Amino acid sequence: MPSVGRRTCLSVALAAGILLGATAPVFASVAPNVVRPDDRRLAYEGHWSRSAGAAVTVNSGSRLRFRFTGGSAHALFDIASITVPAQIYVSVDGGPKQLRAVDQSDVEITADGRGVHIVEISVKDVFSRVNRWTPPLETGVALTGLRLERGGHLLPQLRAPKSTVAFYGDSITQGVMALCEANTSDCADGTVAYPTLVADALHASLTQVGFGRQGVLQTGNGGVPAAGDAYGWNYAGSPADPDRNADVIVVNQGTNDTAFGADAFRPAYRAYLEQLRAAAPHARILALRPFNGAHADDIAAVVGELAGTDTGIEFVDTTDWLSAADGDFNGTVHPSAQGHRKVADRLIALLAKEQH
C-alpha cells in the first residue's frame, strides 16, 4: 500500500493531468517537500484557476510570487497537452528577469546563498493562435507545485497590495508584437505592456486579460468567445475570481469590431460596461478610445448615455497618445514597447491626479 504522502502527491498530479486533458497522469515528485499549487503562501495575480492539482493561467501578464529559504526551488508544470509552450520570466530577489519556455515539467530556480529569497514568475506570453480556452489546452501555464530542496521552507508573503487594477482587452492588452513586428511569442511580451507598467507604478495587484482578435462582438483567437461571454471565466468551465474589490478597471475594446456597424456595436458595448459594473460596483471604469480610433464616437456616446446614472464610468480620449512616425507601433495597430510606455505614463498620470 502506498503511504498517505504518496497518495496525496498522486492525486495532485492526477488532477492536473485531467485538467489539461492528458492521456495519462503526469506525476509530480512524491518527496515531502513538494508544495501544492493552492498553498495560501503562494501569491497569484491575474486570472488563475487554483486547485490542489494545478494553478492554470492562459493570460500574458499573470504573475506568481513566493518566498522560500534554501539555495534553490523547482517549479513543476503539466505540459502534457501543450503544443506551443508559454514563455515566462523568472526573477529572484529583484534580479534580472530570466526568460524560460515552459516546455519541461521541472524548471529549476537558483538563488544566491541559502537565506530568504523572493521569486517572481511573470507570464511573458501565451500564444493567442492555438487553443487556450477549452481543455485540453494547447498553450498556457499549468503549475502543479513547487519542490524545495531538503531543509528549505516556503514562507508567508510579507504584505498584500492595497489596491487592485484590472485591464480587459485584446491583443494590445496582451502585449502582442510589443517587441517586434512578427505575431509570435518571441515578439510578444505582456510584461512590457501598459497594464503591467501601470500596476507596478501604482503598487497595485494586477489582473491583465487580453485575447487576440477579440472584441465585444468579435470572437477571439484560440477558441476564445467575445468579451462579454469570456468575462468572468479563466477559460471554459473555470470561473474567475470576481472583480468586486477592483479599484480601477480599464477597458480597451473595439479595435477588432470594425466589421460591425454602430447599430450592433453600441448595445453590445453598453451591455459589456454594464456587465463590468454589476461585477465591480465600486470600481472606477475607464473606457479607452482604441488607439486606431475604431468606434471612438460609439464608445464616447455609450459612456455619455451611462453618465447620467453612473459617474464612475469615464471615456478616455487617447487621440494623439501614440504616433506611428515616432516608432510607437509595430505593424499597424500594436504598440511597441515604447508605445506601451507612453500609454502607461498617460494612465498613471490620470489615475494619480484623481487620487490627490
C-alpha positions as CSV (number, residue, x, y, z in Angstrom):
1,M,0.0,0.0,0.0
2,P,1.4,3.5,-0.8
3,S,1.9,5.9,2.1
4,V,-0.6,8.7,2.7
5,G,2.0,11.3,1.5
6,R,2.4,9.3,-1.8
7,R,-1.3,9.1,-2.3
8,T,-1.7,12.8,-1.8
9,C,1.0,13.6,-4.4
10,L,-0.5,11.1,-6.8
11,S,-4.0,12.7,-6.5
12,V,-2.5,16.2,-7.1
13,A,-0.7,15.0,-10.2
14,L,-3.8,13.1,-11.5
15,A,-6.0,16.2,-11.1
16,A,-3.5,18.3,-13.1
17,G,-3.4,15.6,-15.9
18,I,-7.2,15.5,-16.1
19,L,-7.4,19.3,-16.2
20,L,-5.2,19.6,-19.3
21,G,-6.6,16.5,-20.9
22,A,-3.5,14.4,-20.5
23,T,-3.9,10.9,-21.8
24,A,-2.0,9.7,-18.8
25,P,-1.4,11.5,-15.5
26,V,1.8,13.4,-15.1
27,F,3.1,12.5,-11.7
28,A,4.7,15.2,-9.5
29,S,7.6,14.3,-7.2
30,V,6.5,12.3,-4.2
31,A,9.0,14.0,-1.9
32,P,7.5,15.6,1.2
33,N,8.9,19.0,0.3
34,V,6.5,19.5,-2.6
35,V,4.2,22.5,-2.1
36,R,0.7,22.2,-3.6
37,P,-0.3,25.0,-6.1
38,D,-3.2,26.1,-4.0
39,D,-1.0,26.8,-0.9
40,R,-2.1,30.1,0.6
41,R,1.5,31.2,0.8
42,L,1.7,31.5,-3.0
43,A,0.6,35.0,-4.2
44,Y,-1.1,34.9,-7.6
45,E,-2.0,37.9,-9.7
46,G,-4.4,37.8,-12.6
47,H,-6.7,35.0,-13.7
48,W,-5.6,31.7,-12.4
49,S,-7.7,28.6,-11.7
50,R,-6.4,27.1,-8.5
51,S,-6.8,23.7,-7.1
52,A,-4.8,21.0,-5.3
53,G,-3.8,19.7,-8.7
54,A,-2.8,22.8,-10.7
55,A,-2.9,26.5,-10.9
56,V,-3.6,27.4,-14.6
57,T,-3.5,30.7,-16.5
58,V,-4.0,31.4,-20.1
59,N,-3.1,35.1,-19.9
60,S,0.1,37.0,-20.6
61,G,0.9,39.3,-17.7
62,S,-0.3,36.9,-15.0
63,R,2.1,36.6,-12.1
64,L,3.1,34.4,-9.1
65,R,5.3,35.4,-6.2
66,F,6.7,33.3,-3.3
67,R,9.3,33.4,-0.6
68,F,11.4,30.5,0.4
69,T,14.5,29.5,2.3
70,G,17.3,27.5,0.7
71,G,19.5,27.7,-2.3
72,S,17.1,26.5,-5.0
73,A,13.5,25.7,-5.8
74,H,11.9,23.8,-8.6
75,A,8.7,25.0,-10.4
76,L,6.7,22.0,-11.6
77,F,4.5,22.2,-14.6
78,D,2.0,20.0,-16.5
79,I,2.9,20.2,-20.2
80,A,1.0,17.0,-21.4
81,S,-1.3,18.7,-23.9
82,I,0.9,21.7,-24.7
83,T,1.8,22.2,-28.4
84,V,3.1,25.8,-28.1
85,P,4.8,26.4,-24.8
86,A,4.2,29.7,-23.0
87,Q,7.1,31.9,-22.2
88,I,7.8,33.1,-18.6
89,Y,10.2,35.3,-16.8
90,V,11.8,34.3,-13.5
91,S,13.3,36.9,-11.2
92,V,15.0,36.1,-7.9
93,D,15.4,38.7,-5.2
94,G,14.6,41.5,-7.7
95,G,17.4,40.5,-10.0
96,P,17.3,40.3,-13.8
97,K,14.4,38.5,-15.5
98,Q,15.4,35.1,-16.9
99,L,13.5,34.0,-19.9
100,R,12.2,30.4,-19.8
101,A,9.9,28.5,-22.1
102,V,7.5,26.2,-20.2
103,D,8.5,23.2,-22.3
104,Q,9.6,21.0,-19.5
105,S,7.9,19.7,-16.4
106,D,10.6,20.8,-14.0
107,V,12.2,24.3,-14.1
108,E,14.9,24.9,-11.5
109,I,15.2,28.3,-9.9
110,T,18.5,29.0,-8.2
111,A,19.3,31.7,-5.6
112,D,22.4,33.3,-4.3
113,G,23.0,31.8,-0.9
114,R,20.8,29.8,1.4
115,G,18.8,32.6,3.2
116,V,15.4,34.0,2.5
117,H,14.6,34.6,-1.2
118,I,11.7,36.2,-3.1
119,V,10.8,34.8,-6.5
120,E,8.5,36.3,-9.1
121,I,7.3,34.3,-12.1
122,S,5.6,36.5,-14.7
123,V,4.0,35.2,-17.9
124,K,5.6,36.9,-20.9
125,D,3.3,35.4,-23.5
126,V,0.6,32.7,-24.0
127,F,0.4,32.4,-27.8
128,S,-3.0,33.5,-29.0
129,R,-3.4,31.4,-32.1
130,V,-3.8,28.0,-30.7
131,N,-6.5,26.7,-28.3
132,R,-6.2,28.3,-24.9
133,W,-9.9,28.3,-24.0
134,T,-11.3,24.8,-24.0
135,P,-9.4,22.0,-22.2
136,P,-7.3,20.2,-23.2
137,L,-5.4,23.4,-23.6
138,E,-2.7,23.7,-26.3
139,T,-0.9,26.6,-24.5
140,G,-0.9,28.2,-21.1
141,V,0.9,27.8,-17.8
142,A,-0.2,24.9,-15.5
143,L,1.8,25.0,-12.3
144,T,1.4,21.7,-10.4
145,G,3.5,22.7,-7.5
146,L,6.9,23.7,-6.1
147,R,9.6,21.4,-4.9
148,L,12.0,22.8,-2.3
149,E,15.4,21.4,-1.5
150,R,15.8,19.4,1.6
151,G,15.6,21.8,4.6
152,G,14.0,24.5,2.5
153,H,10.8,26.2,3.6
154,L,8.0,28.2,1.9
155,L,7.3,31.4,3.8
156,P,4.2,33.6,4.1
157,Q,4.0,36.8,2.0
158,L,5.1,40.0,3.7
159,R,2.1,42.1,2.7
160,A,-0.6,42.3,0.0
161,P,-1.0,45.3,-2.3
162,K,-3.5,47.8,-1.1
163,S,-5.3,48.3,-4.4
164,T,-6.3,46.3,-7.5
165,V,-6.4,47.3,-11.1
166,A,-7.9,45.2,-13.9
167,F,-7.4,45.5,-17.6
168,Y,-9.6,43.8,-20.2
169,G,-8.9,44.0,-23.9
170,D,-7.5,42.3,-27.0
171,S,-4.0,41.5,-28.3
172,I,-2.9,45.0,-27.5
173,T,-3.7,44.5,-23.8
174,Q,-1.9,41.1,-24.1
175,G,1.3,42.7,-25.4
176,V,1.3,41.0,-28.8
177,M,4.1,42.4,-31.1
178,A,5.4,44.7,-28.3
179,L,9.0,43.7,-29.0
180,C,9.0,43.3,-32.8
181,E,6.7,43.0,-35.8
182,A,6.0,39.3,-36.0
183,N,2.9,37.7,-34.4
184,T,4.9,35.2,-32.4
185,S,5.6,34.6,-28.7
186,D,9.2,35.8,-29.2
187,C,7.8,39.2,-30.3
188,A,5.1,39.4,-27.6
189,D,5.6,40.5,-24.0
190,G,2.8,41.1,-21.6
191,T,5.2,42.4,-19.0
192,V,6.1,45.5,-21.1
193,A,2.5,46.2,-22.0
194,Y,0.8,49.2,-20.3
195,P,-1.3,47.1,-17.8
196,T,1.8,45.8,-16.1
197,L,3.5,49.2,-16.2
198,V,0.5,50.9,-14.6
199,A,0.0,48.3,-11.9
200,D,3.7,48.4,-10.9
201,A,3.8,52.2,-10.8
202,L,0.7,52.2,-8.5
203,H,2.0,49.3,-6.4
204,A,-1.3,47.6,-7.2
205,S,-2.3,44.0,-7.7
206,L,-2.8,43.3,-11.4
207,T,-5.4,41.5,-13.5
208,Q,-4.3,41.6,-17.1
209,V,-6.7,39.8,-19.6
210,G,-6.1,40.3,-23.3
211,F,-7.2,37.9,-26.0
212,G,-6.0,38.3,-29.6
213,R,-8.7,39.3,-32.2
214,Q,-11.4,39.6,-29.5
215,G,-13.9,42.4,-29.4
216,V,-17.3,43.0,-27.9
217,L,-18.8,41.3,-30.9
218,Q,-15.8,39.6,-32.5
219,T,-14.7,36.2,-31.1
220,G,-11.0,35.8,-30.3
221,N,-8.3,33.6,-31.5
222,G,-7.7,30.3,-29.8
223,G,-11.4,29.5,-29.3
224,V,-12.0,32.5,-27.0
225,P,-15.5,33.9,-27.0
226,A,-16.4,37.6,-27.5
227,A,-15.6,39.8,-24.5
228,G,-19.0,39.6,-22.7
229,D,-19.1,35.8,-22.9
230,A,-15.5,35.4,-21.8
231,Y,-15.8,37.8,-18.9
232,G,-15.9,36.0,-15.5
233,W,-14.0,33.0,-16.7
234,N,-10.4,31.9,-16.6
235,Y,-11.1,29.6,-19.6
236,A,-14.0,27.4,-20.4
237,G,-15.5,25.8,-17.3
238,S,-13.3,27.7,-14.9
239,P,-14.9,30.6,-13.1
240,A,-12.5,33.6,-12.5
241,D,-12.2,35.3,-9.2
242,P,-14.7,38.2,-9.2
243,D,-13.7,41.8,-9.6
244,R,-15.9,43.0,-6.8
245,N,-12.9,44.5,-5.0
246,A,-11.3,46.1,-8.1
247,D,-10.5,49.8,-7.6
248,V,-10.0,50.5,-11.3
249,I,-11.0,48.6,-14.5
250,V,-9.5,49.7,-17.8
251,V,-11.3,48.6,-21.0
252,N,-9.7,48.6,-24.4
253,Q,-12.2,47.0,-26.8
254,G,-13.4,48.0,-30.3
255,T,-10.3,47.6,-32.4
256,N,-11.4,44.2,-33.7
257,D,-15.0,45.2,-34.1
258,T,-14.6,47.2,-37.3
259,A,-16.7,44.8,-39.3
260,F,-19.8,45.7,-37.2
261,G,-21.8,48.9,-37.6
262,A,-22.8,51.3,-34.8
263,D,-26.3,49.8,-34.5
264,A,-24.8,46.5,-33.5
265,F,-21.7,47.7,-31.6
266,R,-23.3,50.3,-29.3
267,P,-25.7,48.0,-27.5
268,A,-23.0,45.3,-27.2
269,Y,-20.5,47.7,-25.8
270,R,-23.1,49.1,-23.4
271,A,-24.0,45.6,-22.2
272,Y,-20.3,44.9,-21.6
273,L,-19.8,48.0,-19.5
274,E,-23.0,47.2,-17.5
275,Q,-21.7,43.7,-17.0
276,L,-18.4,45.1,-15.6
277,R,-20.3,47.5,-13.3
278,A,-22.5,44.7,-12.0
279,A,-19.4,42.7,-11.1
280,A,-17.4,45.6,-9.7
281,P,-19.9,48.0,-8.1
282,H,-17.3,50.3,-6.6
283,A,-14.7,50.4,-9.4
284,R,-13.7,53.3,-11.5
285,I,-14.2,52.1,-15.1
286,L,-12.1,53.7,-17.8
287,A,-13.3,53.1,-21.4
288,L,-10.4,53.8,-23.7
289,R,-10.8,55.1,-27.2
290,P,-9.0,52.4,-29.2
291,F,-5.6,53.7,-30.4
292,N,-6.6,53.3,-34.0
293,G,-9.9,55.2,-33.4
294,A,-12.2,52.3,-34.1
295,H,-15.7,53.0,-32.8
296,A,-14.4,56.0,-30.9
297,D,-17.6,58.0,-31.4
298,D,-19.7,55.0,-30.4
299,I,-17.8,54.4,-27.2
300,A,-18.0,58.1,-26.3
301,A,-21.7,58.0,-26.9
302,V,-22.3,54.9,-24.8
303,V,-20.3,56.3,-21.9
304,G,-22.3,59.6,-22.3
305,E,-25.6,57.7,-22.1
306,L,-24.5,55.9,-18.9
307,A,-23.0,59.0,-17.2
308,G,-26.5,60.2,-16.1
309,T,-26.7,57.2,-13.7
310,D,-23.1,56.1,-13.3
311,T,-20.4,58.8,-13.0
312,G,-17.8,56.1,-12.3
313,I,-17.6,55.2,-16.0
314,E,-15.4,57.5,-18.0
315,F,-14.4,57.9,-21.6
316,V,-10.7,58.3,-22.0
317,D,-9.8,60.0,-25.3
318,T,-6.5,58.6,-26.5
319,T,-6.2,60.7,-29.6
320,D,-2.6,61.6,-30.3
321,W,-1.3,59.5,-27.5
322,L,0.7,57.4,-30.0
323,S,2.4,58.2,-33.3
324,A,3.5,55.7,-36.0
325,A,6.0,58.2,-37.2
326,D,7.7,58.2,-33.8
327,G,8.0,54.4,-33.6
328,D,5.1,53.8,-31.3
329,F,3.8,50.9,-33.2
330,N,5.0,47.5,-34.5
331,G,2.8,47.0,-37.5
332,T,-0.4,49.0,-37.9
333,V,-2.3,48.6,-34.6
334,H,0.0,47.0,-32.0
335,P,2.0,49.4,-29.8
336,S,5.7,48.8,-29.5
337,A,7.3,48.7,-26.0
338,Q,7.9,52.4,-26.4
339,G,4.2,52.9,-27.3
340,H,3.1,50.9,-24.3
341,R,5.3,53.1,-22.1
342,K,3.7,56.2,-23.4
343,V,0.2,54.8,-22.8
344,A,1.2,53.8,-19.3
345,D,2.5,57.2,-18.5
346,R,-0.7,58.8,-19.5
347,L,-2.8,56.4,-17.5
348,I,-0.6,56.7,-14.5
349,A,-0.9,60.5,-14.6
350,L,-4.6,60.2,-15.0
351,L,-5.1,57.9,-12.0
352,A,-2.6,59.7,-9.8
353,K,-4.3,63.0,-10.4
354,E,-7.6,61.6,-9.3
355,Q,-6.1,60.1,-6.2
356,H,-5.0,63.5,-4.8
